[in-house]
């Protein structure tokens, strides 16, 4: 009986040790560093296993945030303009940089853009535009930047976007619930 109790204690000890090591290995806060130097900032972002995803000098101050279990966002802010990229530190994927990001979920990003004379709000897959891409074109107000047309935007769930924007000459505030699974 005593041997069984000792064996059980040993098994529990090993299990707790494995869990603690596993948790430490997947600590996302240990995957990135920002160091200021004379020419700007050095940004290093690594996968959990230590492989380097990004190691570059950036002139403007970068902002890194944890936005998901395995995902960081790297924002570069310059005055009223911002660019944001998404980095998966588990598999090493990095998105393109998106300007004026107004909302994002675990797999989609929302941003306004002015393209060929038309203001659009784009919803697309973070890493692969071919996987999911939607243009929302309405009678938006005329604005200097796309973010000025949007009053509020966020994901209600993975397939539903809440969007409030300004429309027409009277700056009417219009709210839409957009089903992203059936655009």
N, C-alpha and C positions, 0 to 999 in steps of 0.2 A: 504494500500500500504506500509506504514511504517513497519508494522508487517512482511510483506513478505520479505522486504529487510533485516530486522534484522534476520529473520529466515534463509535466504540465507547466510548471513555473519556467523551465528552460524554454519551452516552445513559445510561451507568452512573451518572454524576454526577447527572443529572436524576432518574433513578429513585430513587436514595438520598435525594435532597432531598425528593421527593414522599412517600416512605415516612416520613421524619422529621417532615414537616409533618402528615401524616395521623395518625401516632402521637400527636403533641402535641395535636392537635385532639380526639382521643378519649381524653384522659387524665381518667379519672373523678374523680381526686383534685382536679381544678381546678373541679369543678362545685358545690362546697358550701363554705360558711363558717359558723362559729359565733363570735359575738362577745359577750362578757359586758358588760353595762351595769348601771346602777343598778337597773333594774326586773326583771332576769333575763338572758335570752339572746336575741340576735337570730339567727335561722336563715335563711339564704338558700341555696336549692338551685335550680340552673339546668340547663337542657338544655345539651347540647354546643354548640349554636349561640348560647348566651347568654340565651335567653328564660327568664324567671323562672317557676319552678314554685311555689316557696314563698318568701315573704318575710314572716316573722311574729315577734312577740315571744312567748317562752315563759318561764313562771316557773320551771319545774324544769329542771335541767341536761339537755340533750338529748345523745344518743349517736348518732353516725352511723357506720355501717359499710358497707363495700363487700361485697355479697353475691352479685354476679354481674357479668358483663361490662358490663352497662349499668344495674345495679340497686343502689340504696342502700336501707338500712333506717334509719329515724329512730325511735329509741326514747326514750320519755319515762318516766323512772323516778321513782317517788314511794313511798318505803318498800318494802313488799313487793309493791306493785302496779306493773305496767308496761304501757304501750301501745306498739304498734309499727305503723308504716306503711311501705309499700314504695313506692319512687319509681323509675320508669324514666327516666333522664336522656337517653335517646335520643329517645323519643317523648313524654315529658312526662306519662305516666300516673302517677297516685298512687292507692294503695289506700285503703280505709277504715282507721281505726286498729283494731287487734286487741288485746284484752287477754290477758295471760298466754300469749303465743306460746311454744310448746314445741318446735316444729320448723318448718322451711320448706325448700322446694326452689326451683328456678328459677321455678316457676309455681304452687305450692301452699303453703298455710299450715295448721298444726295448732295448735289451741288448745282448752282445756276451757271449758265453760260450764254454768251451772246455769239450766235453762229449764223453767218450769212444773212445778217440783218434781222434775225429773229431771236428773241429772248426765250430760253428754254430752261426747264428744271430737269436735270438728268438724274435718274436712279439707275445704278448699275452695280454689277458684282464688283467687289473690291479688287479682286485679283485677275478677273477674266471678263472683259467686256462682251466676249462672244457667248458667255454663259448666261448673262442676264443684262439687258439694256432697255431702258424705257425713256422716251422724251415726253415731258408734259408741257404742252404748248397751249397757252391761254391768252386772253387779252390782258396781259400784265401792264402795269404802269410803265411809262418811260422813266428809266432810272440810270444813273451813272454806273452803278455796279449791280450785279444780280442779287446780292444779298438784301438790297433795299426793297425788292419786290416781295420778299417773304416776311410775314408777320410771325408765323409759328410753323414748325415742322418737326415731326418725330414719328418713330415707328410705334404703332400700337401693338404689333406682333411681327413675326417674320414675313408676313404676307400683306400687311395693311399699313398704309402711310396716312398720317393725319397732316394735312397741308392747309395753311391759311395764307393767302396772298392778297396783294392790292391789285385792283383791276380798274381799267378805264380812266377817263378824265377826272372823275370825281373821287378817285382813290377808294372805291368800294372795297370792303374787306370780305373776301369770299373764302369759305371753308369747304374743303372736300375731304372725304374719306376715300382713298384710292386703293382698290384691291389690286395688289401687284401680281397676283397669280393669274389675273384675267384682265390685262391692260386694255 
